[in-house]
Amino acid sequence: MIKLNSMKKILLVTTLLLVSCGQSGPSACDCAKMAKDRIESKMETLTKTTEEQNEIEAEWEKKLTPCKEEIEKDGGFEKKVQDCLLNLFQSENEKELEKNQ
């Protein structure tokens, strides 16, 4: 059952990537990957000075600007990003579960 769900998620992510290939900007899954990386890096910034935190935040804002612009242009893009992000976290969680069995 787990492998079937994994296959469905892989198919969904692949489909979203292929659909997004015709765009000039980042794909929804590219933006989801960046959002995931940003979420994971938030913990690391807790040990930084305020100035370093501001620099890191400014860099993330710069990286995510194309995604924000795409969301503003295409109302459905944000939903695609959310779907990809959810699939990334679910896939990661399933890998951890399989590793712990």
N, C-alpha and C positions, 0 to 999 in steps of 0.2 A: 504494500500500500504506500509506503514512504517513497519507493522508487517511482511509482506512478505519479504521485504528487510532484516529485522532483522533475520528472519529464514534462509534466504540464507547465511548470514554472519556467523551465528552460525554453519550451516552445513559445510561451507568452513573451518572455524577454527577447527571444530571437525575432519574433514577429514585430514587436515594438521597435527593435533596432532596424529591421528592414524597412519598416514604414517610415522611420525617421531619416533614412539615408538620403532621401530626396531634398532634405532641408539644407539650407546654407549654414545655419547656426548649429549649436550643439543638439544632440538627440536627447530625448526625454531620459533615456537611461544614462547618458553622460552626465546630465544634471543630477540625476538621482545618486550616482556614484560620488559626485562632488559633495552633495548634501550629506551623504553618509560619512564621507571622510571628515567633513566639517564637524558633524556631531561627535565623531570619535575623537577629534582633536580638542574638543572643548575641555575635557578633563586635564589635558596637558597644560592648558593655559592657566590653570589655577595656581600653578607654582611660579608663574611669571610675574614680573613687575607690571604695574598699571600701564606704563609706556609700552612694554613689550606686548601686552594684551591688546592694546589699541592698534599697534602695528600689525599683529596677526589678524585682527578683525578687519582692518582695512584691506589687507591682502585677500582675505576670503570674499569681501564685498566685490573686489575687483574681479576675482575669478568667477564669481556667480553672476556678474552683470549680464553676460550673454543669455543666461537662463532666465533671468528676470525680464529681459527684453522680449524673449520668445514667449513667455507667459503673458505679457501685456499684449502681444500681437495675436496670439492664438489662445482663446479661452479654454480649449480642451487640452492644451499642453500641460497645464498644471496637474490635471488628473492623470495623465500618462506618467509624469514624473513621480507622483505619489504611488501609482501602481508599481513602477519599477523599484522604487525605494522599499516598498513593502516586500516585494519579491526578493530583493537583496538581503533584507533582514531575515526573512523566512528561510531562505537558502542557507544563510550563515548559521542560523539556529539549528536547522536539520543536520548540517555537517557536524556541529558540536554534539548533537544527540547521538548521531551514528558513531562518533569517535568515543563517546562515553559508554557505549554499549559493549 
